[in-house]
Amino acid sequence: MLWAAMEAEAFRSKDIDHLIDTGLSLIPEDCLIARIVADVRTWHRENAEWRDTRQKIADTYGYDKFPGNCHVVPNHAIMIMTMLYAPDDFQKSQMIINTCGWDTDCNAGNVGCLMGLMLGLDGLETGPDWRGPLADRMLISTADGGNSINDAVRMAYYIADLGLALAGQTPSSPPKNGARFHFSLPGSTQGFRPLSGFDVNAATHVDSVATDSGRALAIRYSALAPGQKAAAMTPVFSPPELLKMRTYDLMATPLVYPGQTVRARVMTPADNNGNVAVALMIRHYDGSDQLVPLEGAAETLVPGGETVLEWRLPATGGQPIAELGLVVRPDGRRADGAVLVDYLRFDGTPDMVLQRPSGDGDFWRKAWVNGVSFFSRNFPASFRISQSDGEGLIAHGTRDWTDYAVETGLLVHLGNHAGVALRVQGLRRYYAVRVTRADKIEIVRVRDETVTVLAEQDYTFAFERPIAIAARVEGRTISAVVDGIAIAATDDSAEAICDGGIGLVVHEGAVSADKVSVGPV
């Protein structure tokens, strides 16, 4: 509560004492956190050197006094201390809070958030390049897997629109007609970084530039020679480094899929030297969890030219697409200059078959949000899930999906019900077409703790018997054919779910499927 109030007030004030007093006004005067703040303020007045205050905190409120997993009391103390000793210096505040130790990642994040709100971009840019290495990238582990691979620009607009809604105002219009990557904020690169490799131009770098249409991403190159390329990519799924993460597990689904169409408006400045061939590019995982490049058709741009690249993404053998970007090659001899990307977007319904690909890689399975007790890696069927308590779900896809069709064949080994989930928005928001041990086919809406049966049909249920399910969502209508039996429902309620991915569900049992197909209605 204390820190959240400080962050809220930081939108209006840069005075750290005022921010602390604002936070204190919302907690009891005699509580432990209030006493900590008072002590830290006293030690700050008495000690010019922050290390001396850090020692006072360790002696009085250290981890030996508050044991456990990163106790909030010691960490609150050093965060308040950091803000008092570096109220207007982002670089110094990060030096202090990280040098202090304890729960460094969370502490540095909390201090960095507050400093960013207080000082803005100017405060971030007074020291070393904090923004460049991050390139706006964000990883958010969430059961709503389409939000996991994210960037600071998208979240900035999202949070700003939440504020406008709370204030009773109209949300902002999406920049550049809703393009996912629009680079509209100063310095924004939205995850794009130069691709490295032996055939990649060593001088390639990316930055943000102002243009007549707002801002754009600049892919810059120098002495780009035949046989070389300049490429910039942004993550659209979990990075290869995920396999080395030990403590945290990232739940994520890809943002981009086969069958969707990618478009990018690209331009070249008039002072470029040499023509260039520009193409869209993806990199997807293979059977060894290595990244494989695929390129769309290239178009040649002369200096001062522009075009809109368009590419319907091909099948990837069931492997997730990990990166999306552009590649530039000289069309002739040496080329120097830049390609400006005004926007890059992807639209449409996926058209793909999801199943275990060849090889021993695991990213195809990690592309599903795992909300079950066990998601088998080695079972003969592509998908074998089991749930010990309540309902379990694995999910794939994003809220960009609206109307689509799904086909699969299920084998229920045990359980009270099992089926296909549609328009999944996390573990507790989706529709499902399911078969039950009560000899029913049901279409249900799951929304938080409420499960509503929208339609049902009689059905003879049996374990270990193949069940063919063809389901679709179109507008407010959910329909399916299960083993030749048709069922449909229309959801005109305020709780209707309008978008989201697909999934497999099972209640206290196990179910398997060889493949799941997704395509247009």
C-alpha positions as CSV (number, residue, x, y, z in Angstrom):
1,M,0.0,0.0,0.0
2,L,2.8,2.4,0.9
3,W,4.8,1.9,-2.3
4,A,1.7,1.8,-4.5
5,A,0.5,5.1,-3.1
6,M,4.0,6.6,-3.7
7,E,3.9,5.4,-7.4
8,A,0.4,6.9,-7.9
9,E,1.4,10.3,-6.5
10,A,4.7,10.2,-8.5
11,F,2.6,11.1,-11.6
12,R,2.1,14.5,-10.0
13,S,5.2,15.1,-7.8
14,K,8.9,14.6,-7.8
15,D,9.3,15.5,-4.1
16,I,10.3,12.2,-2.4
17,D,9.4,13.4,1.1
18,H,5.9,14.3,-0.2
19,L,5.6,10.9,-1.9
20,I,6.6,9.1,1.3
21,D,4.2,11.2,3.4
22,T,1.5,10.3,0.9
23,G,2.2,6.6,1.3
24,L,2.3,6.9,5.1
25,S,-1.1,8.6,5.2
26,L,-2.7,5.4,4.0
27,I,-1.3,3.0,6.6
28,P,-1.7,3.0,10.4
29,E,0.7,5.4,12.2
30,D,1.8,2.7,14.6
31,C,2.4,-0.1,12.2
32,L,5.8,-1.7,11.6
33,I,6.2,-0.3,8.1
34,A,5.6,3.2,9.4
35,R,8.1,2.7,12.2
36,I,10.7,1.5,9.6
37,V,10.2,4.6,7.4
38,A,10.6,6.8,10.5
39,D,13.9,5.0,11.5
40,V,15.3,5.2,7.9
41,R,14.5,8.9,7.7
42,T,16.3,9.5,11.0
43,W,19.4,7.5,9.9
44,H,19.4,9.3,6.6
45,R,19.6,12.7,8.4
46,E,22.4,11.4,10.7
47,N,24.5,9.6,8.0
48,A,25.8,11.3,4.9
49,E,27.0,7.9,3.5
50,W,24.2,5.5,2.5
51,R,26.3,2.4,3.5
52,D,26.2,3.5,7.1
53,T,22.4,3.6,6.9
54,R,22.4,0.2,5.2
55,Q,24.3,-1.2,8.2
56,K,21.8,0.3,10.6
57,I,19.0,-1.3,8.6
58,A,20.8,-4.7,8.7
59,D,21.4,-4.4,12.4
60,T,17.8,-3.6,13.2
61,Y,15.6,-5.0,10.4
62,G,17.9,-7.5,8.7
63,Y,17.1,-10.9,7.3
64,D,18.3,-12.5,10.6
65,K,15.4,-10.7,12.3
66,F,12.8,-11.3,9.6
67,P,13.7,-14.8,8.1
68,G,11.9,-16.3,5.2
69,N,11.8,-16.0,1.5
70,C,12.7,-12.3,0.8
71,H,10.8,-10.8,3.7
72,V,9.1,-7.5,2.8
73,V,10.3,-5.6,6.0
74,P,14.1,-5.5,5.2
75,N,13.5,-4.8,1.6
76,H,11.0,-2.0,2.3
77,A,13.7,-0.4,4.4
78,I,16.5,-0.4,1.7
79,M,14.1,0.9,-1.0
80,I,13.1,3.9,1.2
81,M,16.7,4.4,2.0
82,T,17.6,4.4,-1.7
83,M,15.0,7.0,-2.6
84,L,16.3,9.3,0.2
85,Y,19.9,9.1,-0.9
86,A,19.2,9.4,-4.7
87,P,15.9,11.2,-5.2
88,D,16.8,12.6,-8.6
89,D,19.5,10.3,-10.0
90,F,18.2,7.1,-11.7
91,Q,21.7,5.7,-12.2
92,K,22.8,6.3,-8.6
93,S,19.5,4.8,-7.3
94,Q,20.1,1.6,-9.2
95,M,23.7,1.4,-8.0
96,I,22.6,1.7,-4.4
97,I,19.6,-0.7,-4.5
98,N,21.5,-3.4,-6.3
99,T,24.6,-3.0,-4.1
100,C,22.4,-3.4,-1.1
101,G,21.6,-7.0,-2.0
102,W,18.7,-9.0,-0.6
103,D,15.8,-9.2,-3.0
104,T,17.7,-7.3,-5.7
105,D,15.4,-8.0,-8.7
106,C,12.2,-6.9,-7.1
107,N,13.8,-4.0,-5.2
108,A,15.5,-2.7,-8.3
109,G,12.3,-2.9,-10.2
110,N,10.2,-1.1,-7.6
111,V,12.8,1.7,-7.3
112,G,13.2,1.9,-11.0
113,C,9.4,2.2,-11.5
114,L,9.1,5.0,-9.0
115,M,12.1,6.8,-10.4
116,G,10.8,6.5,-14.0
117,L,7.5,8.0,-12.9
118,M,9.1,10.8,-11.1
119,L,11.8,11.7,-13.7
120,G,10.4,10.5,-17.0
121,L,12.6,9.7,-20.0
122,D,14.9,12.6,-19.3
123,G,15.8,10.9,-16.0
124,L,16.6,7.6,-17.7
125,E,18.8,9.2,-20.3
126,T,21.1,11.3,-18.0
127,G,23.4,8.3,-17.4
128,P,24.4,5.2,-19.3
129,D,22.1,3.7,-22.0
130,W,19.5,1.9,-19.9
131,R,16.9,1.5,-22.7
132,G,19.0,0.2,-25.5
133,P,19.9,-3.2,-24.1
134,L,16.3,-3.8,-23.0
135,A,14.8,-2.6,-26.3
136,D,11.4,-2.2,-24.6
137,R,11.1,-6.0,-24.2
138,M,8.9,-7.4,-21.5
139,L,8.2,-11.0,-20.4
140,I,5.1,-11.4,-18.3
141,S,4.4,-15.0,-17.2
142,T,0.6,-15.3,-17.3
143,A,-2.1,-17.9,-17.9
144,D,-3.4,-15.5,-20.6
145,G,-0.4,-16.5,-22.7
146,G,-0.9,-14.0,-25.5
147,N,0.1,-11.2,-23.1
148,S,3.3,-12.9,-22.0
149,I,5.6,-11.7,-24.8
150,N,5.1,-8.0,-24.5
151,D,6.8,-4.6,-24.8
152,A,6.9,-1.3,-22.9
153,V,5.2,0.6,-25.6
154,R,2.1,-1.6,-25.8
155,M,1.9,-1.7,-22.0
156,A,2.3,2.1,-21.8
157,Y,-0.8,2.6,-24.0
158,Y,-2.7,-0.1,-22.1
159,I,-2.0,1.5,-18.7
160,A,-2.8,5.0,-20.0
161,D,-6.1,3.8,-21.4
162,L,-6.9,2.2,-18.0
163,G,-6.3,5.6,-16.5
164,L,-8.6,7.3,-19.0
165,A,-11.3,4.8,-18.4
166,L,-11.1,5.3,-14.6
167,A,-11.4,9.0,-15.2
168,G,-14.5,8.6,-17.3
169,Q,-12.7,9.6,-20.5
170,T,-12.5,8.0,-23.9
171,P,-9.5,5.7,-24.5
172,S,-6.9,6.8,-27.0
173,S,-7.2,5.8,-30.7
174,P,-4.8,3.0,-31.5
175,P,-1.7,4.4,-33.4
176,K,-1.4,3.6,-37.1
177,N,-4.8,1.8,-37.3
178,G,-4.0,-0.7,-34.5
179,A,-0.6,-2.0,-35.8
180,R,1.1,-4.1,-33.1
181,F,4.4,-2.5,-33.8
182,H,4.1,1.2,-34.5
183,F,7.1,2.8,-32.7
184,S,5.1,5.9,-31.9
185,L,6.8,6.8,-28.6
186,P,10.2,8.6,-28.4
187,G,13.0,6.1,-28.5
188,S,10.7,3.1,-28.9
189,T,12.0,0.0,-30.7
190,Q,9.4,-2.5,-29.4
191,G,11.9,-5.4,-29.0
192,F,13.6,-5.0,-32.4
193,R,17.3,-5.7,-32.2
194,P,19.9,-6.4,-34.9
195,L,20.4,-10.0,-35.9
196,S,23.9,-11.3,-35.4
197,G,25.8,-13.9,-37.4
198,F,28.7,-14.4,-39.8
199,D,26.8,-13.1,-42.8
200,V,25.2,-10.2,-41.0
201,N,26.5,-6.6,-41.5
202,A,28.5,-5.8,-38.4
203,A,27.5,-2.1,-38.6
204,T,23.8,-2.8,-38.3
205,H,21.9,-1.1,-35.5
206,V,18.4,0.1,-34.9
207,D,17.0,3.2,-33.4
208,S,13.8,5.4,-33.3
209,V,13.4,8.3,-35.7
210,A,10.8,11.0,-36.4
211,T,9.1,10.9,-39.8
212,D,6.3,12.8,-41.5
213,S,3.8,10.1,-40.3
214,G,5.0,10.2,-36.6
215,R,7.9,7.9,-35.7
216,A,9.5,4.9,-37.2
217,L,12.1,2.2,-36.5
218,A,15.3,2.8,-38.4
219,I,17.4,-0.3,-39.4
220,R,20.8,1.3,-40.2
221,Y,23.6,-0.4,-42.1
222,S,27.0,0.7,-43.4
223,A,29.1,-0.9,-46.2
224,L,26.4,-3.5,-46.7
225,A,28.0,-5.8,-49.3
226,P,26.8,-8.6,-51.6
227,G,26.4,-11.8,-49.6
228,Q,25.6,-9.8,-46.4
229,K,22.3,-8.8,-44.9
230,A,21.1,-6.3,-42.3
231,A,18.3,-7.8,-40.2
232,A,16.3,-6.7,-37.2
233,M,14.0,-9.1,-35.3
234,T,11.6,-8.8,-32.4
235,P,10.5,-11.7,-30.1
236,V,7.0,-13.1,-30.6
237,F,7.5,-16.1,-28.4
238,S,9.8,-17.3,-25.6
239,P,13.5,-16.8,-26.4
240,P,16.0,-19.7,-26.5
241,E,17.4,-18.5,-23.1
242,L,14.2,-19.8,-21.5
243,L,15.7,-23.3,-21.4
244,K,18.4,-22.0,-19.1
245,M,16.0,-20.4,-16.6
246,R,16.2,-22.2,-13.3
247,T,14.0,-20.4,-10.8
248,Y,11.1,-19.0,-12.9
249,D,9.0,-20.7,-15.6
250,L,7.6,-18.5,-18.3
251,M,4.1,-19.4,-19.5
252,A,3.6,-18.0,-23.0
253,T,2.0,-18.7,-26.3
254,P,3.3,-17.2,-29.6
255,L,1.8,-14.0,-31.0
256,V,2.1,-14.9,-34.7
257,Y,0.9,-18.1,-36.5
258,P,0.9,-19.8,-39.9
259,G,-2.0,-18.6,-42.0
260,Q,-1.9,-15.1,-40.7
261,T,-0.8,-12.2,-42.9
262,V,2.1,-9.9,-41.9
263,R,2.3,-6.4,-43.4
264,A,4.9,-3.7,-43.0
265,R,5.2,-0.3,-44.5
266,V,8.9,0.4,-45.2
267,M,10.6,3.5,-46.6
268,T,14.2,4.5,-47.5
269,P,15.6,8.0,-47.0
270,A,16.5,9.9,-50.2
271,D,20.1,10.2,-49.1
272,N,20.7,6.4,-49.0
273,N,23.5,5.1,-51.1
274,G,22.5,2.1,-53.3
275,N,19.3,0.2,-53.8
276,V,18.2,-2.5,-51.3
277,A,16.0,-5.6,-51.4
278,V,13.8,-5.7,-48.3
279,A,11.8,-8.8,-47.1
280,L,9.8,-9.8,-44.1
281,M,11.3,-12.6,-42.1
282,I,10.5,-15.0,-39.3
283,R,12.6,-17.5,-37.2
284,H,10.8,-20.5,-35.8
285,Y,12.1,-23.4,-33.7
286,D,13.1,-26.7,-35.1
287,G,13.3,-30.2,-33.7
288,S,16.4,-29.4,-31.8
289,D,15.1,-26.1,-30.4
290,Q,17.3,-24.1,-32.8
291,L,16.0,-21.1,-34.7
292,V,15.4,-21.5,-38.4
293,P,14.9,-18.5,-40.7
294,L,12.2,-18.1,-43.3
295,E,11.8,-15.1,-45.6
296,G,9.0,-13.7,-47.6
297,A,9.3,-12.2,-51.1
298,A,11.7,-9.3,-51.3
299,E,11.0,-6.0,-52.9
300,T,13.6,-3.6,-54.2
301,L,13.7,0.0,-52.8
302,V,15.6,2.8,-54.4
303,P,16.7,5.8,-52.3
304,G,13.5,7.7,-51.4
305,G,11.2,4.8,-52.1
306,E,8.6,3.1,-50.1
307,T,6.3,0.0,-50.2
308,V,4.1,-2.2,-48.1
309,L,5.4,-5.7,-47.7
310,E,2.8,-8.5,-47.3
311,W,3.3,-12.2,-46.5
312,R,0.9,-15.0,-45.6
313,L,2.9,-17.0,-43.2
314,P,3.6,-20.6,-44.2
315,A,3.3,-23.8,-42.2
316,T,6.2,-24.5,-39.8
317,G,5.7,-28.2,-39.2
318,G,4.0,-27.6,-35.9
319,Q,6.8,-25.5,-34.5
320,P,6.2,-22.1,-32.8
321,I,7.3,-18.9,-34.5
322,A,9.8,-17.2,-32.1
323,E,10.8,-14.0,-33.9
324,L,9.4,-11.6,-36.5
325,G,11.3,-8.9,-38.4
326,L,12.8,-7.7,-41.6
327,V,15.9,-8.4,-43.6
328,V,17.8,-6.0,-46.0
329,R,20.2,-7.0,-48.7
330,P,22.1,-4.8,-51.2
331,D,20.5,-4.9,-54.7
332,G,23.8,-4.5,-56.6
333,R,26.9,-3.4,-55.0
334,R,27.6,-1.6,-51.6
335,A,24.7,0.0,-49.8
336,D,24.8,2.5,-47.0
337,G,21.9,4.1,-45.1
338,A,18.7,2.9,-43.5
339,V,15.4,1.3,-44.0
340,L,12.6,2.9,-42.0
341,V,9.7,0.7,-40.7
342,D,6.6,2.8,-40.2
343,Y,4.6,-0.1,-38.9
344,L,4.5,-3.9,-38.8
345,R,1.3,-5.7,-38.1
346,F,-0.2,-9.3,-38.3
347,D,-3.8,-10.1,-38.9
348,G,-6.2,-12.9,-39.7
349,T,-7.1,-16.4,-38.5
350,P,-4.4,-19.0,-38.1
351,D,-4.5,-21.9,-40.4
352,M,-2.4,-24.7,-38.9
353,V,-2.2,-28.2,-37.4
354,L,-0.8,-28.4,-33.9
355,Q,0.9,-31.7,-33.1
356,R,4.2,-33.1,-31.9
357,P,6.9,-32.1,-34.5
358,S,9.8,-34.3,-35.4
359,G,12.9,-34.1,-33.2
360,D,13.5,-34.0,-29.5
361,G,12.9,-30.2,-29.0
362,D,10.5,-29.0,-26.3
363,F,9.5,-25.5,-27.4
364,W,6.4,-26.9,-29.3
365,R,5.1,-28.0,-25.9
366,K,6.2,-24.9,-24.1
367,A,4.0,-22.9,-26.6
368,W,1.0,-24.1,-24.5
369,V,0.0,-22.6,-21.2
370,N,0.2,-25.5,-18.8
371,G,-2.6,-25.4,-16.3
372,V,-2.8,-29.2,-15.6
373,S,-1.2,-31.5,-13.0
374,F,0.8,-33.2,-15.8
375,F,1.5,-32.5,-19.4
376,S,3.3,-35.5,-20.8
377,R,6.4,-35.0,-22.9
378,N,6.9,-38.6,-24.1
379,F,3.4,-40.1,-24.5
380,P,2.8,-41.5,-28.0
381,A,0.0,-39.0,-28.6
382,S,1.0,-35.4,-29.1
383,F,-1.1,-34.2,-26.2
384,R,-1.6,-36.2,-23.0
385,I,-2.8,-34.2,-20.0
386,S,-4.0,-35.3,-16.6
387,Q,-5.5,-33.3,-13.7
388,S,-5.6,-34.6,-10.1
389,D,-8.0,-32.0,-8.6
390,G,-10.8,-30.0,-10.3
391,E,-10.5,-28.9,-13.9
392,G,-7.2,-28.6,-15.8
393,L,-6.5,-26.8,-19.0
394,I,-3.7,-26.4,-21.6
395,A,-4.2,-23.3,-23.8
396,H,-2.7,-22.0,-27.0
397,G,-3.4,-18.7,-28.9
398,T,-4.1,-15.1,-28.2
399,R,-6.9,-12.6,-27.8
400,D,-6.2,-11.5,-31.4
401,W,-8.2,-14.7,-32.4
402,T,-12.0,-14.1,-32.7
403,D,-13.8,-16.4,-35.1
404,Y,-12.3,-19.7,-36.0
405,A,-12.9,-23.5,-36.3
406,V,-11.2,-26.3,-34.3
407,E,-11.0,-30.0,-35.0
408,T,-9.5,-32.8,-32.9
409,G,-10.0,-36.3,-31.8
410,L,-10.0,-37.0,-28.1
411,L,-9.4,-40.1,-26.1
412,V,-10.7,-39.8,-22.5
413,H,-8.9,-42.2,-20.2
414,L,-10.4,-41.1,-17.0
415,G,-12.4,-38.1,-15.7
416,N,-15.8,-36.5,-15.1
417,H,-15.7,-34.4,-18.3
418,A,-13.3,-33.5,-21.1
419,G,-13.3,-31.4,-24.3
420,V,-12.1,-28.5,-26.3
421,A,-11.9,-24.9,-25.0
422,L,-12.6,-21.9,-27.2
423,R,-11.8,-18.2,-26.8
424,V,-9.5,-18.9,-23.8
425,Q,-8.5,-15.8,-21.8
426,G,-6.7,-17.6,-19.0
427,L,-7.5,-20.5,-16.7
428,R,-11.0,-19.4,-15.8
429,R,-12.4,-17.6,-18.8
430,Y,-13.4,-19.6,-21.8
431,Y,-16.1,-21.5,-23.6
432,A,-15.9,-25.3,-23.7
433,V,-17.5,-28.1,-25.8
434,R,-17.2,-31.1,-23.5
435,V,-18.5,-34.6,-23.1
436,T,-19.5,-35.8,-19.6
437,R,-19.9,-39.0,-17.6
438,A,-23.5,-38.0,-17.1
439,D,-23.9,-38.9,-20.9
440,K,-24.2,-35.3,-22.1
441,I,-22.5,-33.1,-24.6
442,E,-22.4,-29.6,-23.2
443,I,-21.4,-26.1,-24.3
444,V,-20.4,-24.1,-21.3
445,R,-19.1,-20.7,-20.4
446,V,-16.5,-20.6,-17.7
447,R,-16.1,-17.1,-16.3
448,D,-14.2,-16.9,-13.0
449,E,-16.0,-19.0,-10.5
450,T,-19.2,-19.3,-12.5
451,V,-19.8,-22.2,-15.0
452,T,-22.9,-21.7,-17.1
453,V,-24.3,-24.5,-19.3
454,L,-25.4,-22.8,-22.5
455,A,-26.6,-25.9,-24.4
456,E,-26.7,-29.7,-23.9
457,Q,-27.5,-32.9,-25.9
458,D,-27.7,-36.5,-24.9
459,Y,-24.6,-38.6,-25.6
460,T,-23.4,-42.1,-24.8
461,F,-20.1,-41.5,-23.0
462,A,-17.4,-44.2,-22.8
463,F,-13.7,-44.2,-21.7
464,E,-11.0,-45.2,-24.2
465,R,-13.2,-44.6,-27.2
466,P,-12.2,-42.0,-29.9
467,I,-14.3,-38.9,-29.9
468,A,-14.4,-36.6,-32.9
469,I,-15.0,-33.0,-32.1
470,A,-15.4,-30.2,-34.7
471,A,-16.1,-26.9,-33.0
472,R,-16.4,-23.3,-34.1
473,V,-17.0,-19.8,-32.7
474,E,-18.4,-17.1,-34.9
475,G,-19.8,-13.9,-33.4
476,R,-21.9,-14.8,-30.4
477,T,-22.5,-18.4,-31.6
478,I,-20.6,-21.4,-30.3
479,S,-21.3,-24.6,-32.2
480,A,-19.9,-28.1,-32.6
481,V,-20.4,-31.6,-34.0
482,V,-19.4,-34.3,-31.6
483,D,-19.4,-37.8,-33.1
484,G,-22.0,-36.7,-35.6
485,I,-24.2,-35.0,-33.0
486,A,-24.7,-31.3,-33.6
487,I,-25.0,-28.7,-30.8
488,A,-25.0,-24.9,-30.7
489,A,-25.6,-22.0,-28.4
490,T,-25.7,-18.2,-28.7
491,D,-24.4,-16.1,-25.9
492,D,-25.9,-12.6,-25.9
493,S,-25.2,-12.0,-22.3
494,A,-22.9,-9.3,-20.8
495,E,-20.5,-12.1,-19.8
496,A,-20.0,-13.2,-23.4
497,I,-16.4,-13.9,-24.4
498,C,-15.5,-12.3,-27.7
499,D,-11.9,-13.4,-28.3
500,G,-9.2,-15.8,-27.2
501,G,-7.3,-18.9,-28.0
502,I,-8.0,-22.7,-27.9
503,G,-7.4,-25.4,-25.4
504,L,-8.0,-28.9,-24.1
505,V,-9.7,-29.4,-20.8
506,V,-10.2,-32.4,-18.4
507,H,-11.8,-32.7,-15.0
508,E,-10.0,-35.0,-12.5
509,G,-8.8,-37.4,-15.1
510,A,-6.7,-37.8,-18.2
511,V,-7.2,-37.1,-21.9
512,S,-5.1,-37.4,-25.1
513,A,-5.2,-36.1,-28.7
514,D,-2.9,-36.7,-31.6
515,K,-3.4,-33.3,-33.2
516,V,-5.5,-30.1,-33.1
517,S,-6.4,-28.2,-36.2
518,V,-7.2,-24.5,-36.2
519,G,-8.5,-22.6,-39.2
520,P,-11.0,-20.0,-40.6
521,V,-14.7,-20.5,-40.2
